[in-house]
Amino acid sequence: MEAAAITPTRGSLPRGSGPRFADPLLQGVLAAVAAGVLVLIGFFFVKLIVESQPAFSHTGVVDFVTSNDWVPSRGQYGALPLVFGTLLTSGLALVIGVPVAVASALYITELAPRRVRGPLTLLVELLAAVPSVVYGLWGIFFLAPKLLPAEKWFSSTFHFLPFVAGTVSIPNYFVASLILAIMIVPIVSAISREVMSTVPRDHKEAALALGATRWEMIRMAVLPYSRAGISGAAMLGLGRAIGETIAVTIVIGNAAAIGDNVFSQGYTLAAVIANEFGEAASDPVHRASLIAAGLLLFILTLGVNLVARYFVNRAESAGARRTPVGMAG
Amino acid sequence: MSATTLQGISVRRRATDRVARGVTLALTLLALVPLFLVLYYLLKEGLGAFSVHFFTTDPTGRFLGDPGGIRSAIVGTAIIVALATAIAVPLGIGVALYLVEYGRRSFFANTVRYFVDVMTGVPSVMFGLFIYIVLVVAHIGGTFAAWKGSVALALLMLPVVARSSEVVLNLVPNALRESALALGAPRWRVIFRVVLPTALPGLMTGSMLAIARAAGETAPLLFTVAFVNGISTDVGQQMNSLPLQIFNDVGQAQDRLVQRAWGAALTLVLMILFVTLIARLVQRRSGLQP
């Protein structure tokens, strides 16, 4: 580089800096490690496709996703009840969790007194420190039994709503959704906070200077600016909810059929893998079907994450580009 | 509006503002309700299980009589997570070093960065399944083994370590790098003698947060380590661990085993909180704050 141009007497400089190849070597090794991440994800994908082949040749790709009978003992592998359970629980979790998470992010970044911001942030983050299996334990022995009367009341009072009337079991879709909602709050809240903190000060001060109340400032400056990022945060939460395994396995009841209401037992893609892989070890088709369920899960979460990251990265880099301008002005 | 007097904020707007503030506060507190409920029940049920016997004996696996404690689970979790850390931290910091010191904004570096982000969203059960396929089913070094669980956890930790390390390495002032380069130091020396020591506390914080996340994971271990009762320190063998112990006990409809699950859960959460706390303390002491 330039250093070479300004050292006319090369030999006279002490060369105690180690061998000449050290630099390219380090760069090569580090680049290889970085490339390893890409190779790994690619290898992972290929391996899943190859290993799930027996399932697809046994059941057929379309039938695997669309038929409604998962009965391993009879060699029937239709993953529709699993896909349904996954989408229902993660969708419900999103509906419950995202408003709470976004509200907490708004409160912490814009409304809370400065003294309590740190402690509140820490407490919300602690929700993520509780392991999945502990949420499951708490969910099945405390939450599910306590919720049962309320669920029964809701089911009989609002029986005219679709997918509500019917038998209420203790482990069910709704309890799983609620646990998932609790589990996605910290990540959705954290990313929303990051995105909201990139809103230029100018925009907020301009709104306040024009006489807006705090809430009007949030609606006019903060929310429009961070909308894309918050959508991304919600989608990252969705990805988490789709893939969450152990807590769901414990509280959903593991019944491989589409339940007749939201308070029925069900199953999800992730739960079936965790639950049945032991018995599947001796049956190649069953094992391949579980791996195929994994492939579906991988495609779902990867797709959701690819889109979510695009939104979040764009929101954050837009903030990073503008912040210096705002500070200079 | 008149030109000379400013109108006050109308009653309706003021009320809206107050309601909105109240609602966001209420929802924030609502988000924290489960945290307190979980912690309360953990303490209430878990402390009852604690005794010297609980920490010094292994699960017996017997259906009747003394169910035993969780010694083998604590030892197993410590070994599996330590090995996972030894794999994931150097690789994760390596990826971050490449991104910050060499790749910067190149297309390749941006692609890696993007996929590292995406990898943080891959469900933990998938890493377990992956290792199950490539190491367990393929019979590489036997079937279930502790080291395979460590590899699965390491895959989970890698993107977390890489991302947090990248943030910290970016905080190292460029003036430090430039002055070292100007003194004639080659790049690798700048990295090892200037960049890494400066960033060390931040790198440690990121790694410890990754440890805290991996220690509680059940799904990756389920397919790779498998559950056993007895104590073992051989990473080539099956090993017990706290998450698997809890998961196993939850599935048993016996009060004594559920009691042990609460005790094990409290132990696990305390271990995770301890690591998280240390991580935060290290972060507070470091000069580089995001």
Interface residues (C-beta under 8 A of the other chain):
Chain A: A3 L13 S17 G18 A22 D23 L25 L26 Q27 V29 L30 A31 V33 A34 A35 G36 V37 L38 L40 I41 F44 K47 L48 E51 P99 V100 A101 A103 S104 L106 Y107 I108 L111 A112 L120 L123 V124 L126 L127 A128 A129 V130 P131 S132 V133 V134 Y135 G136 L137 W138 I140 F141 F142 I182 V185 S189 G211 T213 R214 W215 E216 I218 L236 G239 R240 I242 G243 E244 T245 I246 I250 A270 I273 A274 F277 R287 L290 I291 G294 L297 F298 T301 L302 V304 N305 L306 A308 R309 N313
Chain B: L6 I9 R13 R14 T16 D17 A20 R21 V23 T24 L25 L27 T28 L30 A31 L32 P34 L35 L37 V38 Y41 L42 L91 G94 V95 L97 Y98 L99 E101 Y102 G103 F108 A109 T111 V112 Y114 F115 V116 D117 V118 M119 G121 V122 P123 S124 V125 M126 L129 F130 Y132 I133 V134 V137 L155 L158 P159 A162 L181 G184 A185 P186 R187 W188 R189 I191 A212 R213 A215 G216 E217 T218 A219 L222 F223 P243 I246 F247 V250 V258 A261 W262 A265 L268 V269 I272 L273 T276
